[in-house]
Amino acid sequence: MFVLKAQRRGAGAKAKQLRRAGMIPGCLYGAGIEESMPLQMTQSEVKRLLKEKAKGGRVTLDVEGEKSTALLREISCHPVSCQVEHLSFQKSNDDDTVTSTAQIILLNKEKIPGYIQQVLFDVQYKTLASNMVEKIEIDLEGMSTGDSIKVCDLDIAKNDDIEILTDLDSLVVSIIENRKGGGPAETEDETGAEQ
């Protein structure tokens, strides 16, 4: 499991000053913690974390040598610069029931002849912490124009240990005709904007 190193943050430490010093503020709450524990992490640690984990990901949080398992609950970013400003973690044990999200990742997009219209980018679910799913990979190879995938078609929806909270009939991705004719597949979001 990914290990993130953090330090306890003093009560008087101001977020802006921390960020100027190359630190990112955060907090840990949950089982066995009476009050939210203020934390700070280096920007390099946070960058390393976000290369591996998305919101809802499970990590080992190493706070000055004291390790605990936690979920990455919130990632707050600056509205203009998009730089990370704050991270929130929820402590969890393997037998805790948690609500989380699994990120949807499309594979082999370059092998599709038409436009890839991705409507859903994550699936919300409830399960024991030990059964968590962080990523849902969908292999598009072999799909053709007119094909589509719904939440109910995903492996996660067929797992009896996981309760899907997203509507099972929700469209995840569909392949539509390439209006430009030829060329590699391009991805569109639900608004039709090309990515």
C-alpha positions in Angstrom: 0.0 0.0 0.0 1.2 3.6 -0.7 2.9 5.2 2.3 2.5 8.9 2.7 4.8 10.7 5.2 3.3 13.6 7.2 3.9 15.6 10.3 1.6 17.0 13.0 0.8 20.6 12.4 0.9 23.1 15.2 -2.4 24.9 16.1 -0.9 28.3 15.2 0.4 27.3 11.8 -1.3 29.2 9.1 -2.1 27.6 5.8 -0.7 30.3 3.6 2.6 30.4 5.5 2.8 26.6 5.2 2.3 26.7 1.4 4.9 29.4 1.1 7.3 27.1 2.9 6.6 24.3 0.5 4.2 22.4 2.8 0.6 21.3 2.1 -1.8 21.4 5.1 -4.2 18.5 5.8 -6.2 16.7 8.4 -6.9 13.2 9.7 -10.2 12.2 11.3 -12.2 9.0 11.9 -12.1 5.9 14.1 -10.3 6.5 17.4 -9.6 10.2 16.8 -11.7 12.5 19.0 -10.8 15.7 17.2 -9.5 16.2 13.7 -5.7 15.9 13.7 -4.0 18.8 11.8 -1.3 17.6 9.4 1.3 18.9 7.0 3.1 17.3 4.1 5.8 18.3 1.7 4.7 19.3 -1.8 6.9 16.5 -3.2 5.1 13.9 -1.0 1.8 15.2 -2.2 2.8 15.1 -5.8 4.0 11.6 -5.4 0.7 10.7 -3.7 -1.4 12.2 -6.5 0.5 10.3 -9.2 -0.6 7.1 -7.6 -3.9 7.8 -5.9 -7.1 9.7 -6.6 -9.9 10.8 -4.3 -11.2 7.7 -2.5 -7.8 6.0 -2.6 -6.5 4.0 0.4 -3.1 4.9 1.8 -0.8 4.2 4.8 -0.4 7.5 6.6 2.9 7.7 8.4 2.6 10.6 10.9 6.0 10.9 12.6 6.4 7.1 12.7 2.9 6.3 13.8 1.2 4.5 10.9 -2.5 4.1 10.2 -4.6 3.2 7.2 -6.7 6.0 5.8 -8.8 7.0 2.8 -8.0 10.2 0.8 -11.4 11.9 1.3 -11.0 15.4 -0.1 -8.5 17.2 -2.4 -8.9 21.0 -2.2 -7.3 22.9 -5.1 -6.9 26.7 -5.8 -9.7 27.7 -8.3 -7.3 29.5 -10.6 -3.9 27.8 -10.3 -5.3 24.3 -9.6 -2.5 23.8 -7.1 -3.4 21.5 -4.2 -4.2 23.5 -1.0 -5.5 20.9 1.5 -5.9 17.2 1.8 -8.4 15.4 4.1 -7.9 11.8 5.3 -10.3 9.4 7.0 -8.8 6.7 9.2 -10.2 3.3 8.5 -9.8 -0.4 9.6 -10.3 -3.4 7.3 -13.7 -4.2 8.9 -15.0 -0.7 8.6 -17.9 -0.1 6.1 -16.8 2.8 3.8 -18.4 4.8 1.0 -15.9 5.6 -1.7 -15.5 6.2 -5.5 -13.6 4.1 -8.1 -12.0 6.0 -11.0 -12.9 4.8 -14.5 -9.9 4.4 -16.8 -10.4 3.6 -20.5 -7.8 1.4 -22.2 -6.9 1.0 -25.9 -8.7 4.2 -26.9 -6.4 4.5 -30.0 -7.9 1.3 -31.4 -11.4 2.6 -31.7 -12.5 3.9 -35.2 -15.1 6.4 -33.9 -15.5 9.0 -31.2 -15.3 7.8 -27.6 -18.0 9.5 -25.6 -17.3 9.1 -21.9 -20.3 10.2 -19.7 -19.2 8.8 -16.3 -15.8 9.1 -14.8 -16.2 7.3 -11.5 -18.5 4.9 -9.7 -19.7 5.5 -6.1 -20.0 2.4 -3.9 -20.1 1.0 -0.3 -18.1 -1.9 1.0 -15.7 -3.0 3.7 -12.4 -1.1 3.6 -10.6 -4.4 2.8 -12.7 -4.8 -0.4 -12.1 -1.3 -1.8 -11.7 -0.8 -5.5 -9.8 2.3 -6.6 -9.7 1.9 -10.4 -12.1 0.4 -12.9 -10.3 -0.4 -16.2 -12.4 -0.8 -19.3 -10.7 -2.3 -22.4 -12.3 -0.7 -25.4 -10.5 -3.0 -27.9 -13.1 -4.8 -30.1 -15.8 -2.2 -29.6 -17.4 -0.6 -32.6 -19.7 2.3 -33.5 -23.0 2.0 -31.6 -21.5 0.0 -28.7 -21.9 1.2 -25.2 -21.2 0.2 -21.6 -23.4 0.9 -18.6 -22.5 0.6 -14.9 -24.3 -2.7 -14.7 -21.8 -4.1 -17.2 -18.8 -3.4 -15.0 -17.1 -6.1 -13.0 -17.5 -4.0 -9.8 -21.3 -4.2 -10.2 -21.1 -8.0 -10.3 -19.2 -8.2 -7.0 -21.6 -9.4 -4.2 -19.3 -7.8 -1.6 -19.8 -4.3 -3.0 -23.0 -2.2 -3.0 -23.1 0.1 -6.0 -24.5 3.6 -5.2 -24.4 4.9 -8.7 -27.4 4.1 -10.8 -26.8 0.7 -12.5 -28.4 2.0 -15.7 -26.1 5.0 -16.0 -24.2 5.1 -19.3 -20.4 5.0 -18.8 -19.1 5.2 -22.4 -20.3 4.8 -25.9 -18.7 4.8 -29.3 -20.3 7.2 -31.8 -19.7 7.7 -35.5 -16.5 9.7 -36.4 -18.0 12.7 -38.0 -14.7 13.8 -39.5 -14.1 10.5 -41.2 -11.0 8.6 -40.5 -8.2 9.3 -38.0 -7.7 8.0 -34.5 -10.5 8.0 -31.9 -11.1 11.1 -29.8 -12.7 11.3 -26.4 -15.7 13.5 -25.7 -17.2 14.3 -22.3 -20.9 14.5 -21.6 -21.0 18.1 -22.9 -19.5 17.0 -26.3 -16.3 18.9 -25.7 -13.2 17.1 -27.1 -10.6 16.1 -24.5 
